[in-house]
Amino acid sequence: MSEAEPVEFKNYYIPIFSSNYLFQGIDQSLFAVIIPIYLIQYVGVLDAAALAFLGSIIGLPWIFKIIFGIIGDKVGSKRFGRRRPWILLMMTLAGIFWIVLAIPNLFTLENAIPVFMIMGLIIFGAVAFSDTIIDGLVLDITPKEKLGRVSGFNWGLRSVGAIAGGPALASLVVFGGLDVPMLFVLIGICTIVISLLTILIKEPKEYPAVKIGHHLKEMFNNKTDWKTYLFSVFAAIIDAVAILIISIFILIQMNLIEATGTSLSLTTNDPMIYMYNANITMIVSIGVVIGAILGGQIADKKTRKLSVYLAYLITTCSLLLMLIPTMWTVLLFFSSLVGMAVGWRHSSYAAIVTGISKRHPEMVSTYYSVTNGFANFGGVFGLSLTGVVLSITASYLLPFLFLAIISNIGLIAFFMLPPKVYEHKLEDRTDIEV
């Protein structure tokens, strides 16, 4: 396999990458937090099934990330590079359609859901495409000894955008007096401006030739890659559900939510409950960023293996701490540790998977999309399993014990991976069998 033409990696590339990932997360959070409430207020009475259908439709583009990866790996510009034109085009498209959503009389009471569905499909199609391509750009130009830090920090910022972006934007509406259409305009402009920063990144002009059929086959016909995919499944199995359960559990301890079996109900109509929940997610998000940064540092400066072991140790301990009967204020501190564990797990996972992705330089973006597809499946699988545990036990405590146990299954897959394929300090050694 031939490598792409090397370029010098500049430290200022890191904030450019991370700001793009941050706004990818904010785009997701805006549709999850702001738009449902906005639609209910606008329409008056809205069927919950319609909202669920809206969410399922606009999430469809993420299923096609492998296709976006193939396009980004195969089609590019010899003059401007293989990645940047796609990033600029897609994020500008997303920004424009955010602004279009603010046009007066664009939708009516009768067609609001279809309009937002179409707009959301376009916006998230563009964001998912750009996300896939910028993953490839990071892998193309980031030295292997910095992949853990850069990838971990990028993922951490995107998680902050996805988790805390919506509540932060909601505070602009609630306390800042900004109406929702103007919020769409603000996000659209910021999305375009942030994408323009990628112009400052130097990209290779020459890449290895791509033979789609041949190189796709290479990704699925060897044991190392299948071990990587298995590791990917369990690397993310607790991420989404842990953050979801934490918010509900702490609100229960604050007596803001009443739990009767698996049924939940509010104990107050005070709208400040949204801000309480926002503050919880913000605390978790701070932990995510700290964990992502520390995990990436350990992975790059020490070893990838040590970072993985520490990630799983912190995950297990932080989840078990949530079982301790204590005040909700102490639980908030424990929740920040769970957030740190999630961030650390992903940065150590990213350091492993991005290193292995470079073994497929012809279609590095496609390969990384495949591994993240398996990770996304793991997240859905974890949510399903936790739902079963909740149904059986009717307890919001026992899932933490269950998650602490199941989180460690990923170590089995990790043990099967030969260190030479992911430890950048061992890559040039020939005395280690793969």
HELIX and SHEET records of a PDB file:
HELIX    1   1 TYR A   13  SER A   29  1                                  17    
HELIX    2   2 LEU A   30  ILE A   34  3                                   5    
HELIX    3   3 ILE A   35  VAL A   43  1                                   9    
HELIX    4   4 ALA A   48  ILE A   58  1                                  11    
HELIX    5   5 LEU A   60  PHE A   64  5                                   5    
HELIX    6   6 LYS A   65  LYS A   74  1                                  10    
HELIX    7   7 ARG A   84  VAL A  100  1                                  17    
HELIX    8   8 ALA A  112  ILE A  141  1                                  30    
HELIX    9   9 LYS A  144  LYS A  146  5                                   3    
HELIX   10  10 LEU A  147  VAL A  174  1                                  28    
HELIX   11  11 VAL A  180  LEU A  196  1                                  17    
HELIX   12  12 LEU A  197  LEU A  200  5                                   4    
HELIX   13  13 ILE A  212  PHE A  220  1                                   9    
HELIX   14  14 LYS A  223  ALA A  235  1                                  13    
HELIX   15  15 ASP A  239  GLN A  253  1                                  15    
HELIX   16  16 MET A  272  LYS A  301  1                                  30    
HELIX   17  17 ARG A  304  LEU A  321  1                                  18    
HELIX   18  18 TRP A  328  SER A  357  1                                  30    
HELIX   19  19 PRO A  361  MET A  363  5                                   3    
HELIX   20  20 VAL A  364  THR A  393  1                                  30    
HELIX   21  21 LEU A  398  ILE A  406  1                                   9    
HELIX   22  22 SER A  407  ILE A  409  5                                   3    
HELIX   23  23 GLY A  410  MET A  416  1                                   7    
HELIX   24  24 PRO A  419  VAL A  421  5                                   3    
SHEET    1   A 2 ILE A 257  THR A 260  0                                        
SHEET    2   A 2 SER A 263  LEU A 266 -1                                        
END                                                                             
